Amino acid sequence: MAYRILHCGKSLNNYNLCIEHSVAGFGTRGPEKDDIVFLVVKHNKQTLCGLRARLGEPTDQQPWPDADRYVSAYKLIDIAYADPFDIRFLAEYGGKYWPLKFLQGAKPIKDENAVHALQSTFEEYQIEQPVKLRRADEPSLLDEGEEDDSDPLLEVNPDNLSEILSEVPEARIKVMGTFQTIPFRNETDALRGLESLVNENFYNLFPRYTLSHSLLIPENRIFLSSGVEARGEKLIKGIRSIPDALLIVYSEHEKHPFKIALIEYECFGEGKTRSQEKSNYLNGQVIPQLMRFASAFSIVTDKQIRDQTIKSWVDKVIQHIYSDPECIEKVSGWIKCMRPTLSDQLVGREMDRVLTEAFQKALQVLLIIDDLSDEQKDTIANVIRAFKLENGDSIEFISYIVRLEQRIRISDSDAEYALSVQ
């Protein structure tokens, strides 16, 4: 467990959204479950802290307008609030460049005296309910527009670089080594295909999903979806399709503890290198394929066929779970965590219920691809979110870009960062 300060810069909107949704987002890797975070924001020339919490499970919930900036997000648990207080007293422990020592990148605070001072000051100002900070010129509104969230305290004057690195050597980014980006051969190649390599390294690639709280089912052929689209009163026969994998995610603190992600792997690889080729493939195959997945479980499909599809998929998921003792133990453990008094004989029935509900109310389409622009990502997200589930929520869209890197040279195996060239 580490103590960290999560700095929202000057973005009151992001600060308030963290409090409202009990979620924290980080721009770098490093924070882990059970770490203690203090939430701060720059406001009226002060660096104010108004929340302390423990990091719970990773989450896909990212309510901030600039959510793409954050590489990880966690639910906040064991939350405590404080009347916002200025933390600039940390200069007594971190010196002239205390912001770089304690605020930069939400790094762990290694000075025990600083941690003690932060804890004791927080408890001195602790209150029962959160205080939402607002701009003086907009006292009744949250600032939802674009904000300059940079904090001058974290800006580095090149003229003072030597002094800064002498005082705070950890401020320098240390590079592990250099790498060359090379293309995957294609999606399905057994040795250099995107799908096989991602499946083999799934939990190392995506720390957001933990082995203890998720179940990856890469045997895609066990699933088959079919549906019809309802336009007015006319039913149109749907298109049969299967995802490349399915992921079940369990998080006890979410509104829906069980979520289902339909995973689609796509790869331009060596065969599609030109922009026009990639665009044609994306628009002609990838997007229609993702739409088929979404429509099969959306209210655009006739309810009877939709229910039949869900029942078939749930039966196959449960069959897969019961074919592996480790899967049985894992998923049964999730069920018992939700309902500790449930008898062992009823676990299977409850498993059927929660999986059915996940398909109906908490479905995601997850695209893993080797290249995707921000504009293309936004376009696909808008298309998928247009499909509604039974509870009125949109189907979520998540995308990850995965690239194959070949080592050029390793210079510091203990460093956190690397440089790559294409």
KELODREN-644787 format. One record per residue (C-alpha): residue in three letters; x, y negated, z; chain. Coordinates in steps of 0.05 Angstrom, whole numbers. Each point is the difference from the previous one (the first is absolute). Layout:
<rs>
R, r, x, y, z, c
R, ALA, X, Y, Z, A
...
</rs>
This chain:
<rs>
R, r, x, y, z, c
R, MET, 0, 0, 0, A
R, ALA, 25, -69, -18, A
R, TYR, -23, -71, 15, A
R, ARG, -10, -45, -61, A
R, ILE, -26, -69, -18, A
R, LEU, -45, -1, -61, A
R, HIS, 5, -70, -29, A
R, CYS, -56, -25, -46, A
R, GLY, 40, -61, -21, A
R, LYS, -47, -60, -5, A
R, SER, -59, 42, -25, A
R, LEU, -56, -10, 50, A
R, ASN, -45, 40, -45, A
R, ASN, 44, 62, 3, A
R, TYR, 10, -9, 75, A
R, ASN, -75, -3, 12, A
R, LEU, -14, 58, -47, A
R, CYS, 49, 44, 39, A
R, ILE, -39, -16, 63, A
R, GLU, -68, 7, -32, A
R, HIS, 14, 68, -31, A
R, SER, 49, 27, 52, A
R, VAL, 52, 15, -53, A
R, ALA, 73, -20, -11, A
R, GLY, 37, -3, -66, A
R, PHE, 75, 2, -11, A
R, GLY, 42, -22, -59, A
R, THR, 56, 50, 15, A
R, ARG, 6, 71, 24, A
R, GLY, 20, 12, 72, A
R, PRO, -59, -8, 47, A
R, GLU, -28, 65, 25, A
R, LYS, -60, 27, 37, A
R, ASP, 0, -19, 75, A
R, ASP, 45, -61, -10, A
R, ILE, -23, -62, 39, A
R, VAL, -11, -62, -42, A
R, PHE, -11, -73, 19, A
R, LEU, -38, -38, -53, A
R, VAL, 24, -71, -13, A
R, VAL, -13, -57, -48, A
R, LYS, 30, -68, -14, A
R, HIS, -51, -53, 19, A
R, ASN, 7, -74, 17, A
R, LYS, 75, 7, 2, A
R, GLN, -4, 55, 51, A
R, THR, 10, 75, -7, A
R, LEU, -61, 27, 35, A
R, CYS, -15, 70, 26, A
R, GLY, -71, 21, 15, A
R, LEU, -2, 76, -5, A
R, ARG, 39, 61, 24, A
R, ALA, -17, 70, -23, A
R, ARG, 26, 69, -13, A
R, LEU, 6, 27, -71, A
R, GLY, -49, 56, -13, A
R, GLU, -7, 42, -62, A
R, PRO, 20, -26, -69, A
R, THR, -60, -28, -38, A
R, ASP, -20, -19, -71, A
R, GLN, -39, -59, 28, A
R, GLN, 35, -64, -22, A
R, PRO, -48, -59, 5, A
R, TRP, 50, -55, -17, A
R, PRO, -4, -38, -66, A
R, ASP, 74, 15, -13, A
R, ALA, -6, 74, 19, A
R, ASP, 47, 21, -56, A
R, ARG, 58, -29, 39, A
R, TYR, -7, 51, 55, A
R, VAL, 31, 68, -7, A
R, SER, -33, 29, 62, A
R, ALA, -58, -14, 46, A
R, TYR, -21, 28, 68, A
R, LYS, -63, -1, 42, A
R, LEU, 10, -39, 65, A
R, ILE, -19, 35, 65, A
R, ASP, 7, -17, 74, A
R, ILE, -11, -72, -20, A
R, ALA, 10, -58, 49, A
R, TYR, -12, -74, -13, A
R, ALA, 33, -63, 25, A
R, ASP, -15, -74, -2, A
R, PRO, 50, -15, -56, A
R, PHE, 67, -19, 29, A
R, ASP, 64, -25, -31, A
R, ILE, 55, 52, -3, A
R, ARG, 57, -48, -13, A
R, PHE, 26, 16, 69, A
R, LEU, 32, 60, -33, A
R, ALA, 55, -47, -21, A
R, GLU, 27, 10, 71, A
R, TYR, 14, 73, -19, A
R, GLY, 13, -4, -75, A
R, GLY, 38, -65, -4, A
R, LYS, -3, -52, -55, A
R, TYR, -22, 50, -53, A
R, TRP, -51, 37, 43, A
R, PRO, -52, 3, -56, A
R, LEU, 47, 41, -43, A
R, LYS, 16, 45, 59, A
R, PHE, -72, 12, 24, A
R, LEU, -49, -18, -56, A
R, GLN, 33, 21, -66, A
R, GLY, -32, 61, -30, A
R, ALA, -35, 21, 64, A
R, LYS, 65, 33, 22, A
R, PRO, 4, 35, 68, A
R, ILE, 18, -47, 58, A
R, LYS, 62, 31, 31, A
R, ASP, 10, -52, 55, A
R, GLU, -36, 28, 61, A
R, ASN, -1, -67, 35, A
R, ALA, -35, -31, -60, A
R, VAL, -52, 56, 0, A
R, HIS, -12, -10, 75, A
R, ALA, -8, -75, -9, A
R, LEU, -48, 10, -57, A
R, GLN, -41, 51, 39, A
R, SER, -4, -42, 64, A
R, THR, -18, -64, -38, A
R, PHE, -54, 37, -38, A
R, GLU, -30, 26, 65, A
R, GLU, 1, -70, 29, A
R, TYR, -44, -25, -57, A
R, GLN, -41, 64, -9, A
R, ILE, -75, -9, -12, A
R, GLU, -59, 45, -16, A
R, GLN, -20, -24, -69, A
R, PRO, 43, -21, -60, A
R, VAL, 10, -72, -19, A
R, LYS, -6, -14, -75, A
R, LEU, 46, -55, -22, A
R, ARG, -26, -51, -50, A
R, ARG, 28, -60, -37, A
R, ALA, -15, -66, 32, A
R, ASP, -33, -26, -64, A
R, GLU, -44, 63, -5, A
R, PRO, -22, 15, 71, A
R, SER, -58, 45, -19, A
R, LEU, 30, 38, -59, A
R, LEU, 54, 51, -9, A
R, ASP, 50, -21, -53, A
R, GLU, -13, 50, -56, A
R, GLY, 37, -36, -55, A
R, GLU, 72, 8, -20, A
R, GLU, 47, -16, 56, A
R, ASP, 74, -16, 3, A
R, ASP, 15, 53, 52, A
R, SER, 75, -11, 1, A
R, ASP, 31, -21, 66, A
R, PRO, 59, -49, -2, A
R, LEU, 27, 35, 62, A
R, LEU, 17, 60, -43, A
R, GLU, 32, -39, -57, A
R, VAL, 76, 7, -6, A
R, ASN, 44, -59, -19, A
R, PRO, 56, 28, -44, A
R, ASP, 48, -49, 32, A
R, ASN, -12, 34, 68, A
R, LEU, 2, 71, -26, A
R, SER, 66, 19, 33, A
R, GLU, -23, -27, 67, A
R, ILE, -67, 35, -6, A
R, LEU, 30, 67, -16, A
R, SER, 49, -8, 57, A
R, GLU, -57, -13, 48, A
R, VAL, -50, 48, -30, A
R, PRO, 37, 53, -41, A
R, GLU, -63, 42, -8, A
R, ALA, -30, -55, -43, A
R, ARG, 42, 23, -59, A
R, ILE, -33, 52, -45, A
R, LYS, 45, 61, -2, A
R, VAL, 0, 39, -64, A
R, MET, 4, 76, 2, A
R, GLY, 20, 6, -72, A
R, THR, -18, -10, -73, A
R, PHE, -46, 40, -44, A
R, GLN, -19, 5, -73, A
R, THR, -74, 7, -20, A
R, ILE, -11, 56, -50, A
R, PRO, -67, 21, -29, A
R, PHE, -38, 62, 20, A
R, ARG, -4, 48, -58, A
R, ASN, -76, 0, 4, A
R, GLU, -54, 13, 51, A
R, THR, 1, 76, 2, A
R, ASP, 72, 21, -15, A
R, ALA, 20, 53, 52, A
R, LEU, 69, -30, 13, A
R, ARG, -6, -74, -15, A
R, GLY, -74, -13, 0, A
R, LEU, -32, -53, 43, A
R, GLU, -55, 45, 28, A
R, SER, 45, 56, 24, A
R, LEU, 52, -46, 31, A
R, VAL, -52, -42, 36, A
R, ASN, -36, 62, 27, A
R, GLU, 66, 28, 26, A
R, ASN, 18, -66, 33, A
R, PHE, -69, -28, 16, A
R, TYR, 9, -14, 74, A
R, ASN, 69, -29, -9, A
R, LEU, -25, -47, -54, A
R, PHE, -63, -23, 37, A
R, PRO, 11, -10, 75, A
R, ARG, -70, -28, 3, A
R, TYR, -23, 72, -3, A
R, THR, 25, 44, 55, A
R, LEU, 4, 76, -2, A
R, SER, -38, 5, 66, A
R, HIS, -58, -44, -23, A
R, SER, -9, 18, -72, A
R, LEU, -7, 61, -45, A
R, LEU, 26, -1, -72, A
R, ILE, -33, 51, -47, A
R, PRO, 40, -1, -65, A
R, GLU, -36, 61, -30, A
R, ASN, -42, -44, -46, A
R, ARG, -33, 55, -39, A
R, ILE, -43, 21, 59, A
R, PHE, -40, -63, -10, A
R, LEU, -47, -17, -57, A
R, SER, -47, -60, -1, A
R, SER, -60, -11, -43, A
R, GLY, -51, -54, 1, A
R, VAL, -49, -43, -37, A
R, GLU, -4, -75, -5, A
R, ALA, -67, -31, 14, A
R, ARG, -15, -60, -43, A
R, GLY, -71, -21, 13, A
R, GLU, -41, 64, -1, A
R, LYS, 40, 34, -54, A
R, LEU, 50, 53, 22, A
R, ILE, 63, 7, -41, A
R, LYS, 40, 63, 5, A
R, GLY, 65, -12, 37, A
R, ILE, 72, 20, -15, A
R, ARG, 34, 57, 36, A
R, SER, 67, -18, 31, A
R, ILE, 48, 21, 55, A
R, PRO, 50, -41, 41, A
R, ASP, 72, 22, 6, A
R, ALA, -4, 7, 76, A
R, LEU, -44, -15, 59, A
R, LEU, 20, -32, 66, A
R, ILE, -39, 3, 65, A
R, VAL, 19, -54, 49, A
R, TYR, -20, 0, 73, A
R, SER, 3, -63, 44, A
R, GLU, -39, 0, 65, A
R, HIS, -3, -77, 5, A
R, GLU, -30, -12, -69, A
R, LYS, -74, -12, -13, A
R, HIS, 0, 65, -39, A
R, PRO, 52, 46, 33, A
R, PHE, 3, 45, -62, A
R, LYS, 17, -28, -68, A
R, ILE, 7, 36, -67, A
R, ALA, 49, -24, -53, A
R, LEU, -4, 26, -71, A
R, ILE, 72, -3, -26, A
R, GLU, 16, -11, -73, A
R, TYR, 73, 3, -23, A
R, GLU, 16, -37, -64, A
R, CYS, 68, -8, -33, A
R, PHE, 22, -39, -61, A
R, GLY, 67, 36, 5, A
R, GLU, 47, 7, -59, A
R, GLY, -56, 2, -52, A
R, LYS, -32, -68, 12, A
R, THR, 51, -56, 8, A
R, ARG, -31, -59, -38, A
R, SER, -48, -47, 33, A
R, GLN, -54, 12, -52, A
R, GLU, 5, 75, 7, A
R, LYS, -7, -5, 75, A
R, SER, -59, -48, -6, A
R, ASN, -36, 45, -49, A
R, TYR, 11, 61, 43, A
R, LEU, -23, -36, 63, A
R, ASN, -64, -27, -32, A
R, GLY, -16, 61, -42, A
R, GLN, 14, 56, 49, A
R, VAL, 19, -21, 71, A
R, ILE, -56, -49, 15, A
R, PRO, -55, 44, -31, A
R, GLN, 27, 59, 40, A
R, LEU, -3, -38, 65, A
R, MET, -70, -24, -16, A
R, ARG, -22, 72, -9, A
R, PHE, 25, 17, 70, A
R, ALA, -36, -60, 30, A
R, SER, -65, 10, -38, A
R, ALA, -6, 73, 21, A
R, PHE, -9, -22, 73, A
R, SER, -33, -68, -11, A
R, ILE, -73, -17, 1, A
R, VAL, 3, -9, -75, A
R, THR, -3, 76, -4, A
R, ASP, -66, 35, 13, A
R, LYS, -5, 17, 74, A
R, GLN, -16, 73, -11, A
R, ILE, 61, 11, -44, A
R, ARG, 43, -43, 47, A
R, ASP, -21, 41, 60, A
R, GLN, 14, 64, -38, A
R, THR, 70, -25, -18, A
R, ILE, 15, -20, 72, A
R, LYS, -25, 67, 27, A
R, SER, 44, 38, -50, A
R, TRP, 61, -41, 17, A
R, VAL, -10, 5, 75, A
R, ASP, -8, 76, -5, A
R, LYS, 65, 4, -39, A
R, VAL, 37, -45, 49, A
R, ILE, -23, 42, 59, A
R, GLN, 19, 63, -37, A
R, HIS, 69, -29, -11, A
R, ILE, 6, -20, 73, A
R, TYR, -20, 69, 25, A
R, SER, 50, 34, -46, A
R, ASP, 57, -30, 41, A
R, PRO, 6, 8, 76, A
R, GLU, 39, -65, 6, A
R, CYS, -54, -38, -37, A
R, ILE, -54, 31, 44, A
R, GLU, 38, -22, 63, A
R, LYS, 11, -70, -27, A
R, VAL, -70, -16, -23, A
R, SER, -33, 35, 59, A
R, GLY, 44, -43, 45, A
R, TRP, -28, -63, -33, A
R, ILE, -71, 25, 10, A
R, LYS, 13, 16, 74, A
R, CYS, 32, -68, 9, A
R, MET, -63, -33, -25, A
R, ARG, -46, 47, 39, A
R, PRO, 38, 31, 59, A
R, THR, -61, 37, 26, A
R, LEU, -16, 34, -66, A
R, SER, 3, 76, 4, A
R, ASP, 48, 38, -45, A
R, GLN, -59, 34, -34, A
R, LEU, -26, -67, -26, A
R, VAL, 65, -28, -26, A
R, GLY, -12, 26, -70, A
R, ARG, -69, -32, -3, A
R, GLU, 28, -66, 25, A
R, MET, 56, 4, -52, A
R, ASP, -52, 7, -55, A
R, ARG, -38, -61, 27, A
R, VAL, 60, -47, 6, A
R, LEU, 28, 18, -68, A
R, THR, -68, -10, -32, A
R, GLU, -6, -67, 33, A
R, ALA, 70, -19, -24, A
R, PHE, -19, 13, -72, A
R, GLN, -64, -40, 10, A
R, LYS, 27, -59, 39, A
R, ALA, 77, -3, 0, A
R, LEU, 27, 18, -68, A
R, GLN, 63, -27, -32, A
R, VAL, 31, 5, -69, A
R, LEU, 76, 3, 7, A
R, LEU, 43, -12, -62, A
R, ILE, 74, 19, 2, A
R, ILE, 35, -25, -63, A
R, ASP, 69, -20, -24, A
R, ASP, -17, -70, -24, A
R, LEU, -58, -48, 13, A
R, SER, -4, -76, -2, A
R, ASP, -37, -41, 52, A
R, GLU, -51, -21, -52, A
R, GLN, -13, 73, -20, A
R, LYS, -6, 20, 73, A
R, ASP, -51, -55, 13, A
R, THR, -40, 20, -62, A
R, ILE, -3, 73, 20, A
R, ALA, -18, -19, 72, A
R, ASN, -58, -43, -24, A
R, VAL, -25, 56, -44, A
R, ILE, 3, 54, 54, A
R, ARG, -30, -45, 54, A
R, ALA, -60, -11, -44, A
R, PHE, -21, 72, 15, A
R, LYS, -40, 2, 64, A
R, LEU, -8, 57, 50, A
R, GLU, -64, 21, 36, A
R, ASN, 12, -48, 58, A
R, GLY, 10, -59, -47, A
R, ASP, 75, -3, 8, A
R, SER, 44, -3, -61, A
R, ILE, 46, 57, -18, A
R, GLU, 70, -22, 20, A
R, PHE, 57, -3, -50, A
R, ILE, 73, 9, 22, A
R, SER, 60, 2, -45, A
R, TYR, 74, 17, 9, A
R, ILE, 56, -9, -50, A
R, VAL, 52, 55, 6, A
R, ARG, 66, -3, -38, A
R, LEU, 57, 50, -6, A
R, GLU, 67, -28, 22, A
R, GLN, 68, 31, -12, A
R, ARG, 56, -16, 48, A
R, ILE, 57, -44, -26, A
R, ARG, 39, -10, 64, A
R, ILE, -13, 7, 75, A
R, SER, 38, -51, 42, A
R, ASP, -34, 1, 68, A
R, SER, -44, 59, 16, A
R, ASP, -27, -33, 64, A
R, ALA, -26, -62, -36, A
R, GLU, -75, -9, -14, A
R, TYR, 0, -32, -69, A
R, ALA, 23, 19, -70, A
R, LEU, 8, -34, -67, A
R, SER, -25, 31, -64, A
R, VAL, 11, -19, -73, A
R, GLN, -43, 17, -60, A
</rs>
